Amino acid sequence: MPDNRPAVPRQLARDLLVEAGHRCAIPTCRATTLELAHITPWAKTRAHDFDNTIALCPICHTRFDKGEIDRLSMLQYKAELGSGGARARVLSAYRTMQGALDRWGKSIAILARAHVAFAPDFYFIMQARSTCEREAGLTHAAVADLQSAGDDTIELIAHFIYDWFIHWASSTVDMKWPDYSQSREERNSELNILHEALLELHLTVADLLGFGFDELPFWEEPPPSPQPRPLGTAY
């Protein structure tokens, strides 16, 4: 065992194999000869942990070690196994919240444009307001899920971002936004506060997951499809 690494405890190994159905965790592989791989390297964690370990076949394990499969993809494969672990739940909740915020923000912007139209369509305004309220509810649930999955810092930052959107949405519903009495610098300052909070949340999530800044894309990207095995490759 390299670096005097202790063996994976027998019960942990059994739990990981059961989680993966005794097959490689990469869906398009599913080989049955298996090894246990650390998503964040052992050299960094110095621990055998269910959330950070995944069952892979020797070929996929080697490709992962070589960087042909990145760690973010591996964490997503872990999440797709079902139980996923705490780290995978944080990533899933974070991506869900990002999507909810994006949809809510777009609905607020549509409502704002409806209010300032040259010839307002009040039926359209009511529809836009209804959509905005629905997206607000979905975002509230997504934020709560992330706060439950994450740590205290994530909970605080997510709450701040949600409050920022609540203020924006409420001002728009009350027809107080856009506020043309504000200077461009004042409006930019408010947006910069939001951008800084979003970046801080992203960095906090990345750190909790054990990723560097350049390893966790700000927006979700689909994991690369593994290359098919060459013909004649033994399982």
LOVEXVO-295360 format. One line per 8 residues: their letters; for each residue z, y, x of N, C-alpha, C. Coordinates in steps of 0.1 Angstrom, whole numbers, plus 5000, padded with zeros to 4 digits. Layout:
a	Z/Y/X/Z/Y/X/Z/Y/X  ...;
***
This chain:
mpdnrpav	5000/4988/5008/5000/5000/5000/5000/5012/5009  4990/5022/5008/4989/5033/5017/5000/5043/5015  5004/5050/5026/5015/5060/5025/5028/5055/5020  5031/5042/5023/5043/5036/5018/5045/5038/5003  5034/5037/4996/5034/5039/4981/5040/5027/4975  5050/5028/4966/5055/5017/4959/5045/5011/4949  5047/4999/4946/5038/4992/4936/5040/4999/4922  5029/4999/4914/5031/5003/4900/5040/4994/4893;
prqlardl	5050/4999/4886/5059/4990/4879/5052/4981/4869  5056/4969/4868/5049/4959/4860/5047/4964/4845  5058/4970/4839/5057/4974/4825/5047/4985/4824  5047/4995/4834/5038/5006/4833/5024/5001/4834  5021/4991/4843/5008/4986/4845/5003/4979/4832  5013/4972/4825/5009/4965/4813/5006/4975/4802  5014/4986/4801/5012/4997/4791/4998/5003/4793  4994/5005/4806/4981/5012/4808/4970/5003/4805;
lveaghrc	4971/4990/4808/4961/4980/4804/4959/4979/4789  4971/4978/4782/4970/4978/4768/4964/4990/4762  4967/5002/4767/4961/5014/4763/4946/5014/4763  4941/5008/4774/4926/5008/4777/4920/4995/4770  4928/4987/4764/4922/4975/4758/4918/4965/4769  4924/4965/4780/4921/4957/4792/4906/4958/4795  4901/4970/4794/4887/4973/4799/4887/4987/4806  4877/4989/4814/4875/5002/4820/4876/5013/4810;
aiptcrat	4883/5024/4813/4885/5035/4803/4873/5043/4800  4863/5042/4809/4850/5050/4807/4842/5043/4796  4839/5049/4785/4834/5042/4773/4821/5035/4776  4812/5040/4784/4799/5034/4787/4800/5023/4797  4812/5020/4803/4813/5010/4813/4820/4998/4806  4833/4999/4804/4841/4989/4797/4842/4975/4805  4840/4976/4818/4842/4964/4826/4856/4958/4825  4858/4946/4828/4871/4939/4826/4879/4937/4839;
tlelahit	4872/4939/4851/4880/4938/4863/4885/4952/4866  4898/4953/4867/4904/4967/4866/4914/4970/4877  4914/4983/4880/4924/4989/4889/4930/5001/4882  4942/5005/4888/4948/5017/4882/4946/5029/4891  4942/5040/4885/4938/5052/4893/4947/5064/4888  4951/5072/4898/4959/5084/4895/4949/5095/4892  4950/5102/4881/4941/5113/4878/4944/5125/4887  4956/5129/4888/4960/5138/4899/4965/5129/4911;
pwaktrah	4959/5131/4923/4961/5122/4933/4976/5119/4936  4979/5106/4940/4992/5102/4944/4998/5111/4955  4990/5115/4964/4994/5124/4975/5001/5137/4970  4997/5141/4958/5002/5154/4953/5014/5151/4943  5013/5140/4936/5024/5138/4926/5035/5129/4931  5032/5120/4940/5041/5110/4946/5049/5103/4935  5042/5100/4924/5048/5093/4913/5038/5084/4906  5043/5073/4900/5035/5065/4891/5039/5070/4877;
dfdntial	5030/5075/4869/5033/5081/4856/5023/5077/4846  5027/5074/4834/5017/5069/4824/5007/5080/4821  5011/5093/4819/5002/5103/4816/4992/5106/4827  4995/5102/4839/4986/5106/4850/4978/5094/4856  4979/5083/4849/4973/5070/4854/4964/5064/4844  4953/5059/4848/4942/5053/4839/4936/5041/4845  4932/5032/4836/4926/5019/4841/4911/5021/4842  4907/5017/4854/4892/5018/4858/4888/5005/4865;
cpichtrf	4875/5003/4863/4869/4992/4871/4868/4996/4886  4866/4988/4895/4865/4992/4909/4854/5001/4912  4842/5000/4905/4831/5008/4908/4834/5023/4903  4839/5024/4890/4842/5037/4885/4853/5043/4893  4863/5035/4897/4874/5041/4906/4868/5047/4919  4859/5039/4925/4853/5045/4937/4845/5057/4935  4838/5058/4924/4830/5070/4920/4839/5081/4918  4851/5079/4912/4861/5089/4909/4866/5094/4922;
dkgeidrl	4870/5085/4931/4876/5089/4944/4865/5097/4952  4853/5094/4951/4842/5102/4958/4839/5115/4952  4844/5118/4940/4841/5130/4933/4829/5130/4924  4823/5118/4922/4811/5117/4913/4816/5119/4899  4828/5116/4896/4834/5118/4883/4846/5127/4886  4846/5139/4879/4857/5149/4882/4869/5146/4874  4880/5152/4878/4893/5149/4872/4894/5154/4858  4887/5165/4855/4888/5169/4841/4881/5159/4832;
smlqykae	4870/5154/4836/4864/5143/4828/4873/5131/4827  4880/5128/4838/4889/5116/4837/4900/5119/4827  4905/5131/4827/4916/5134/4817/4911/5133/4803  4898/5137/4801/4892/5136/4788/4890/5121/4784  4887/5113/4794/4886/5099/4791/4899/5093/4787  4910/5098/4794/4923/5093/4791/4927/5097/4776  4923/5109/4772/4926/5114/4759/4919/5105/4748  4907/5101/4752/4899/5093/4742/4904/5079/4740;
lgsggara	4914/5075/4749/4919/5061/4747/4928/5060/4735  4933/5072/4730/4941/5071/4718/4955/5078/4720  4963/5070/4728/4977/5076/4731/4975/5088/4740  4967/5087/4750/4963/5098/4758/4974/5104/4767  4986/5105/4763/4996/5110/4771/4998/5125/4769  5009/5131/4774/5013/5145/4772/5002/5154/4778  4997/5151/4790/4988/5160/4797/4975/5161/4789  4970/5150/4784/4958/5150/4776/4960/5157/4763;
rvlsayrt	4972/5156/4757/4975/5163/4744/4975/5179/4747  4980/5183/4758/4979/5197/4761/4965/5202/4762  4957/5195/4769/4943/5199/4771/4936/5199/4757  4938/5189/4749/4931/5188/4736/4936/5200/4727  4949/5203/4727/4954/5214/4719/4949/5227/4724  4948/5229/4737/4943/5241/4743/4929/5244/4739  4920/5233/4740/4906/5235/4736/4905/5238/4721  4913/5231/4713/4913/5234/4699/4917/5248/4696;
mqgaldrw	4927/5253/4702/4931/5267/4700/4920/5277/4705  4914/5274/4716/4903/5283/4720/4892/5284/4710  4888/5272/4704/4877/5272/4694/4882/5280/4682  4894/5278/4678/4899/5285/4666/4900/5300/4668  4904/5304/4679/4904/5319/4682/4890/5324/4682  4881/5317/4688/4867/5322/4688/4861/5323/4674  4864/5314/4665/4859/5315/4652/4866/5326/4644  4879/5327/4646/4886/5337/4639/4882/5351/4644;
gksiaila	4880/5353/4657/4875/5366/4662/4862/5370/4656  4853/5360/4655/4839/5363/4649/4841/5367/4635  4850/5360/4627/4851/5364/4613/4857/5378/4612  4866/5382/4621/4872/5395/4620/4861/5405/4623  4852/5403/4633/4841/5412/4636/4832/5413/4625  4829/5402/4618/4819/5403/4606/4826/5412/4595  4839/5410/4593/4845/5418/4583/4845/5433/4586  4847/5436/4599/4847/5450/4603/4833/5456/4601;
rahvafap	4823/5449/4605/4809/5454/4603/4806/5456/4588  4812/5447/4579/4809/5449/4565/4816/5461/4560  4827/5465/4565/4835/5477/4561/4827/5490/4564  4821/5490/4576/4814/5502/4580/4799/5503/4577  4794/5493/4569/4780/5493/4566/4777/5506/4558  4764/5510/4560/4759/5522/4553/4761/5521/4538  4758/5509/4533/4759/5506/4518/4767/5494/4517  4781/5495/4517/4789/5483/4516/4787/5474/4504;
dfyfimqa	4786/5461/4507/4785/5451/4496/4799/5445/4494  4805/5449/4483/4820/5445/4482/4821/5430/4479  4811/5424/4473/4812/5409/4472/4812/5403/4485  4803/5408/4494/4803/5402/4508/4816/5405/4515  4821/5417/4513/4834/5420/4520/4845/5410/4516  4846/5407/4503/4856/5398/4498/4853/5383/4504  4841/5380/4505/4838/5367/4511/4842/5367/4526  4839/5378/4533/4842/5379/4547/4857/5379/4549;
rstcerea	4864/5385/4540/4879/5385/4540/4885/5371/4538  4879/5364/4528/4884/5351/4526/4881/5342/4538  4870/5343/4544/4867/5335/4556/4877/5339/4567  4880/5351/4569/4889/5356/4579/4903/5350/4577  4907/5350/4564/4920/5344/4561/4921/5329/4564  4910/5322/4561/4910/5308/4563/4910/5305/4578  4903/5313/4586/4903/5310/4601/4916/5314/4606  4923/5324/4600/4937/5327/4605/4946/5316/4603;
glthaava	4945/5309/4592/4954/5297/4590/4951/5286/4599  4938/5283/4602/4934/5273/4611/4939/5276/4625  4938/5289/4629/4943/5293/4642/4958/5292/4643  4965/5295/4633/4980/5294/4633/4984/5280/4636  4977/5270/4629/4980/5256/4631/4977/5252/4645  4965/5257/4651/4961/5253/4664/4971/5259/4675  4976/5271/4673/4985/5277/4682/4998/5269/4681  5003/5265/4670/5015/5258/4668/5014/5244/4676;
dlqsagdd	5002/5238/4675/5000/5225/4681/5001/5227/4697  4995/5237/4702/4996/5240/4716/5010/5243/4721  5017/5251/4713/5031/5254/4716/5039/5242/4716  5037/5233/4707/5045/5220/4707/5041/5211/4719  5029/5211/4723/5025/5202/4734/5028/5208/4748  5028/5221/4749/5030/5228/4762/5044/5231/4765  5046/5239/4776/5059/5243/4780/5063/5256/4775  5075/5262/4779/5079/5274/4774/5070/5286/4777;
tieliahf	5064/5286/4789/5055/5297/4793/5042/5297/4784  5037/5285/4782/5025/5284/4773/5029/5288/4759  5041/5285/4754/5045/5289/4741/5045/5304/4739  5051/5311/4750/5052/5325/4749/5038/5332/4750  5030/5328/4758/5017/5334/4760/5008/5332/4747  5008/5319/4742/5001/5316/4730/5006/5325/4718  5019/5327/4717/5024/5335/4707/5019/5350/4708  5019/5355/4721/5014/5369/4723/5000/5370/4719;
iydwfihw	4991/5360/4722/4977/5361/4719/4975/5360/4704  4983/5351/4697/4982/5351/4683/4986/5364/4676  4997/5370/4681/5001/5383/4675/4990/5394/4678  4983/5393/4689/4973/5403/4692/4962/5402/4681  4958/5389/4678/4947/5387/4668/4952/5390/4654  4965/5388/4651/4971/5392/4638/4970/5407/4636  4973/5414/4647/4972/5429/4646/4958/5433/4643  4949/5427/4651/4934/5431/4649/4930/5427/4635;
asstvdmk	4933/5415/4630/4929/5411/4617/4935/5420/4606  4948/5423/4607/4954/5431/4597/4949/5445/4597  4946/5451/4608/4940/5464/4609/4926/5464/4602  4919/5453/4604/4905/5452/4598/4906/5450/4583  4915/5442/4579/4916/5440/4564/4920/5453/4557  4929/5460/4564/4934/5473/4558/4924/5485/4561  4912/5481/4566/4902/5491/4569/4907/5502/4579  4915/5498/4588/4920/5507/4599/4913/5505/4612;
wpdysqsr	4904/5495/4612/4897/5491/4625/4883/5490/4622  4873/5495/4630/4876/5502/4642/4883/5516/4640  4891/5519/4650/4898/5532/4650/4890/5541/4659  4882/5550/4652/4874/5559/4660/4881/5570/4666  4894/5571/4662/4902/5582/4669/4906/5578/4683  4905/5565/4686/4908/5560/4700/4896/5564/4709  4900/5567/4722/4890/5569/4732/4885/5555/4737  4874/5555/4743/4868/5543/4749/4878/5536/4758;
eernseln	4885/5545/4766/4895/5539/4776/4906/5532/4768  4911/5538/4757/4922/5532/4750/4917/5518/4744  4905/5518/4739/4900/5505/4733/4899/5495/4744  4893/5499/4755/4892/5490/4767/4905/5485/4772  4915/5494/4771/4929/5490/4776/4934/5479/4767  4932/5480/4754/4937/5469/4745/4930/5456/4747  4917/5457/4749/4909/5445/4752/4913/5438/4765  4916/5447/4775/4920/5442/4788/4934/5434/4787;
ilhealle	4943/5439/4779/4955/5432/4776/4953/5418/4771  4944/5417/4761/4940/5404/4756/4934/5395/4767  4924/5400/4774/4917/5392/4784/4927/5387/4795  4937/5396/4799/4947/5391/4809/4956/5380/4803  4959/5381/4790/4967/5371/4784/4960/5358/4783  4947/5358/4780/4939/5346/4779/4937/5340/4793  4935/5348/4803/4934/5343/4817/4947/5337/4821  4958/5343/4818/4972/5338/4822/4974/5325/4815;
lhltvadl	4970/5324/4802/4972/5311/4795/4964/5300/4802  4951/5303/4805/4943/5293/4811/4949/5289/4825  4953/5298/4833/4959/5294/4846/4972/5286/4844  4980/5289/4834/4992/5282/4831/4989/5267/4827  4979/5266/4818/4975/5253/4813/4969/5245/4825  4961/5251/4833/4955/5244/4845/4966/5239/4854  4976/5248/4857/4987/5244/4866/4995/5232/4860  4998/5233/4847/5005/5222/4840/4998/5209/4841;
lgfgfdel	4985/5209/4841/4976/5197/4841/4974/5193/4856  4978/5201/4865/4976/5197/4879/4962/5201/4884  4955/5210/4878/4941/5214/4882/4942/5227/4889  4932/5229/4899/4930/5242/4905/4922/5251/4896  4922/5264/4900/4914/5273/4891/4900/5269/4889  4893/5264/4900/4879/5261/4899/4877/5247/4893  4887/5239/4890/4886/5226/4884/4886/5225/4869  4892/5235/4863/4893/5236/4848/4884/5247/4843;
pfweeppp	4872/5244/4838/4863/5255/4832/4871/5262/4821  4868/5275/4820/4874/5283/4810/4871/5279/4796  4858/5275/4794/4853/5269/4782/4851/5255/4783  4852/5247/4772/4850/5233/4773/4836/5229/4776  4835/5219/4785/4821/5214/4788/4822/5199/4786  4811/5193/4780/4812/5179/4778/4812/5171/4791  4820/5160/4792/4821/5153/4804/4807/5146/4807  4804/5146/4820/4791/5140/4824/4791/5125/4820;
spqprplg	4779/5120/4816/4778/5106/4812/4777/5098/4825  4785/5087/4826/4784/5079/4839/4770/5073/4840  4766/5071/4852/4753/5065/4855/4754/5050/4852  4744/5044/4846/4744/5030/4843/4745/5022/4856  4751/5010/4855/4752/5002/4866/4738/4996/4870  4736/4995/4883/4723/4989/4887/4722/4975/4882  4710/4971/4879/4708/4957/4875/4713/4948/4885  4719/4937/4881/4724/4927/4890/4738/4930/4895;
tay	4744/4942/4892/4757/4945/4897/4767/4936/4890  4776/4930/4897/4786/4921/4892/4797/4929/4885  4803/4925/4874/4814/4931/4868/4827/4924/4875;
***
